[in-house]
Amino acid sequence: MSKKIFSIIMVISFVAAITACQSSIPEYVRSTLNGHSIQDVLVYMKGLPLDKRYDFYYYGTRAKRPYPLWMADGIAPMGSKAIPLLRDKLSTTNSSFEKMTIIYLLSVMSVHGCYDVKSDSELFSLVMQKERELNDDNYHDYITNMNYFYEFGSSLNSTERIKCE
């Protein structure tokens, strides 16, 4: 009898956790992502103030699989204007997923020449610290690949996808 009750509790807990995670994504993010082109979503994001752009990016990357990493293009062109918010978010979050998405966003900024993360020693040190905290196996391959972005001898031309502001 106790195994059966334990199994039921585990299933209910799992369903509740999935529902809570999905319900935390604002409806405006879901509705804007569904049925709209990448270009339309980026135009929408660029019309938002920075804090709302960031929320849209963070929740948007949680809302879809595979992760719509192209959403970083909605913030990356802002360069140094976005750094205070990103530094604050990165230094205060305990979420591995949020750390990962901020590190990715900073790498996009660097690759496209919108902000030189490596020359900002305080920020670069924070990024390396947060990267070390991501020791969860789910993020290991992702972060290993991220290290290639930090070579900053990028083969990407900064005009290929985004234009820095």
PATIDREN-455626 format. One line per 5 residues: number of its first residue (from 0); their letters; for each residue x, y, z of C-alpha. Coordinates in nm, 4 decimals, always signed. Example, Ala and Ser with C-alpha at 12.3 -4.5 7.8 and 13.67 -1.06 7.14 Angstrom:
<nodes>
0> AS> +1.2300:-0.4500:+0.7800 | +1.3670:-0.1060:+0.7140
</nodes>
This chain:
<nodes>
0> MSKKI> +0.0000:+0.0000:+0.0000 | +0.2751:+0.2471:+0.0873 | +0.4500:+0.1913:-0.2495 | +0.1278:+0.2749:-0.4288 | +0.0773:+0.5949:-0.2277
5> FSIIM> +0.4399:+0.6927:-0.2823 | +0.4009:+0.6377:-0.6589 | +0.0851:+0.8493:-0.6693 | +0.2530:+1.1284:-0.4734 | +0.5523:+1.1199:-0.7112
10> VISFV> +0.3284:+1.1440:-1.0200 | +0.1268:+1.4310:-0.8700 | +0.4476:+1.6133:-0.7728 | +0.5891:+1.5715:-1.1233 | +0.2713:+1.7010:-1.2901
15> AAITA> +0.2552:+1.9941:-1.0472 | +0.6181:+2.0864:-1.1176 | +0.5649:+2.0771:-1.4953 | +0.2467:+2.2830:-1.4674 | +0.4091:+2.5399:-1.2373
20> CQSSI> +0.7024:+2.5850:-1.4736 | +0.4793:+2.6289:-1.7778 | +0.2326:+2.8581:-1.6026 | +0.5143:+3.0920:-1.4974 | +0.5652:+3.1908:-1.8615
25> PEYVR> +0.3555:+3.5019:-1.9324 | +0.0822:+3.4634:-2.1914 | +0.2078:+3.7583:-2.3987 | +0.5352:+3.5684:-2.4517 | +0.3587:+3.2501:-2.5598
30> STLNG> +0.1176:+3.4284:-2.7918 | +0.3900:+3.6406:-2.9535 | +0.6150:+3.3403:-3.0163 | +0.3405:+3.1177:-3.1548 | +0.2546:+3.1819:-3.5158
35> HSIQD> +0.4876:+3.4788:-3.5672 | +0.8035:+3.4900:-3.7742 | +1.1435:+3.5384:-3.6154 | +1.1616:+3.8832:-3.7737 | +0.8215:+3.9828:-3.6294
40> VLVYM> +0.9245:+3.8686:-3.2813 | +1.2528:+4.0624:-3.3002 | +1.0698:+4.3777:-3.4138 | +0.8270:+4.3323:-3.1229 | +1.1150:+4.2869:-2.8764
45> KGLPL> +1.2935:+4.5994:-3.0007 | +0.9821:+4.8015:-2.9179 | +1.0027:+4.6995:-2.5519 | +1.2054:+4.8741:-2.2794 | +1.5218:+4.6835:-2.1846
50> DKRYD> +1.3832:+4.5184:-1.8699 | +1.0813:+4.3877:-2.0643 | +1.3052:+4.2762:-2.3522 | +1.5095:+4.0780:-2.1051 | +1.1970:+3.9199:-1.9514
55> FYYYG> +1.0727:+3.8341:-2.2997 | +1.4104:+3.6771:-2.3884 | +1.4321:+3.4801:-2.0640 | +1.0750:+3.3508:-2.0673 | +1.0832:+3.2977:-2.4428
60> TRAKR> +1.3852:+3.0710:-2.4203 | +1.2039:+2.8704:-2.1533 | +0.8801:+2.8500:-2.3501 | +0.9966:+2.6679:-2.6611 | +1.2051:+2.3642:-2.7489
65> PYPLW> +1.4464:+2.3680:-2.9095 | +1.5499:+2.6875:-2.7334 | +1.4959:+2.9901:-2.9609 | +1.8460:+3.1240:-2.9052 | +1.7959:+3.3676:-3.1930
70> MADGI> +1.6013:+3.5766:-2.9412 | +1.9381:+3.7012:-2.8115 | +1.9413:+3.9173:-3.1254 | +1.6644:+4.1239:-2.9653 | +1.9029:+4.2464:-2.6929
75> APMGS> +2.2599:+4.1936:-2.8177 | +2.2668:+4.5005:-3.0472 | +2.2142:+4.7242:-2.7429 | +2.5713:+4.6528:-2.6352 | +2.6876:+4.8576:-2.3369
80> KAIPL> +2.3346:+4.9866:-2.2668 | +2.2299:+4.6329:-2.1691 | +2.5360:+4.5474:-1.9590 | +2.4244:+4.6928:-1.6208 | +2.1007:+4.4898:-1.6310
85> LRDKL> +2.2741:+4.1719:-1.7500 | +2.5496:+4.2072:-1.4890 | +2.2878:+4.2502:-1.2155 | +2.0793:+3.9545:-1.3362 | +2.3848:+3.7308:-1.3690
90> STTNS> +2.5202:+3.8199:-1.0262 | +2.1887:+3.7646:-0.8454 | +2.0316:+3.4620:-1.0142 | +2.0449:+3.1142:-0.8673 | +1.8879:+2.9584:-1.1759
95> SFEKM> +2.1264:+2.7520:-1.3884 | +1.9058:+2.8115:-1.6903 | +1.9114:+3.1881:-1.6434 | +2.2899:+3.1880:-1.5976 | +2.3233:+2.9877:-1.9167
100> TIIYL> +2.0975:+3.2187:-2.1204 | +2.2763:+3.5330:-1.9973 | +2.6173:+3.3848:-2.0770 | +2.4904:+3.2949:-2.4229 | +2.3550:+3.6475:-2.4754
105> LSVMS> +2.6887:+3.7989:-2.3722 | +2.8670:+3.5687:-2.6161 | +2.6405:+3.6874:-2.8983 | +2.7217:+4.0472:-2.8051 | +3.0929:+3.9665:-2.8195
110> VHGCY> +3.0856:+3.7675:-3.1406 | +2.8992:+4.0444:-3.3199 | +3.1168:+4.3216:-3.1790 | +2.8392:+4.4889:-2.9798 | +3.0282:+4.4601:-2.6508
115> DVKSD> +3.3758:+4.3328:-2.5707 | +3.3057:+4.1144:-2.2687 | +3.6638:+3.9954:-2.2399 | +3.8003:+4.3494:-2.1998 | +3.5501:+4.4210:-1.9189
120> SELFS> +3.7510:+4.2403:-1.6514 | +3.4806:+4.2680:-1.3839 | +3.2107:+4.1241:-1.6103 | +3.4388:+3.8603:-1.7601 | +3.5376:+3.7461:-1.4107
125> LVMQK> +3.1689:+3.7223:-1.3151 | +3.0953:+3.5189:-1.6299 | +3.3784:+3.2764:-1.5519 | +3.2590:+3.2425:-1.1906 | +2.9007:+3.1701:-1.2984
130> ERELN> +3.0231:+2.9290:-1.5635 | +3.2072:+2.7305:-1.2958 | +2.8851:+2.7169:-1.0927 | +2.7138:+2.5439:-1.3844 | +2.8502:+2.2029:-1.2996
135> DDNYH> +2.5200:+2.0284:-1.3674 | +2.5661:+1.7659:-1.6415 | +2.2724:+1.9129:-1.8344 | +2.4707:+2.2300:-1.8928 | +2.8197:+2.0836:-1.9268
140> DYITN> +2.8202:+2.0408:-2.3065 | +2.6509:+2.3744:-2.3553 | +2.9059:+2.5585:-2.1426 | +3.1953:+2.3696:-2.3027 | +3.0736:+2.4969:-2.6390
145> MNYFY> +3.0350:+2.8454:-2.4915 | +3.4067:+2.8537:-2.4169 | +3.4701:+2.8691:-2.7908 | +3.2827:+3.2003:-2.8039 | +3.5236:+3.3433:-2.5498
150> EFGSS> +3.8188:+3.3065:-2.7821 | +3.6755:+3.6229:-2.9420 | +3.8761:+3.5791:-3.2573 | +3.5371:+3.5345:-3.4129 | +3.5046:+3.4216:-3.7701
155> LNSTE> +3.1641:+3.5881:-3.7795 | +3.1323:+3.9269:-3.9393 | +2.9353:+4.1584:-3.7087 | +2.7124:+4.2598:-3.9986 | +2.6005:+3.9059:-4.0845
160> RIKCE> +2.2990:+3.8900:-3.8543 | +2.2724:+4.1935:-3.6320 | +2.3802:+4.5553:-3.6340 | +2.5026:+4.7007:-3.3073 | +2.3365:+5.0192:-3.1884
</nodes>
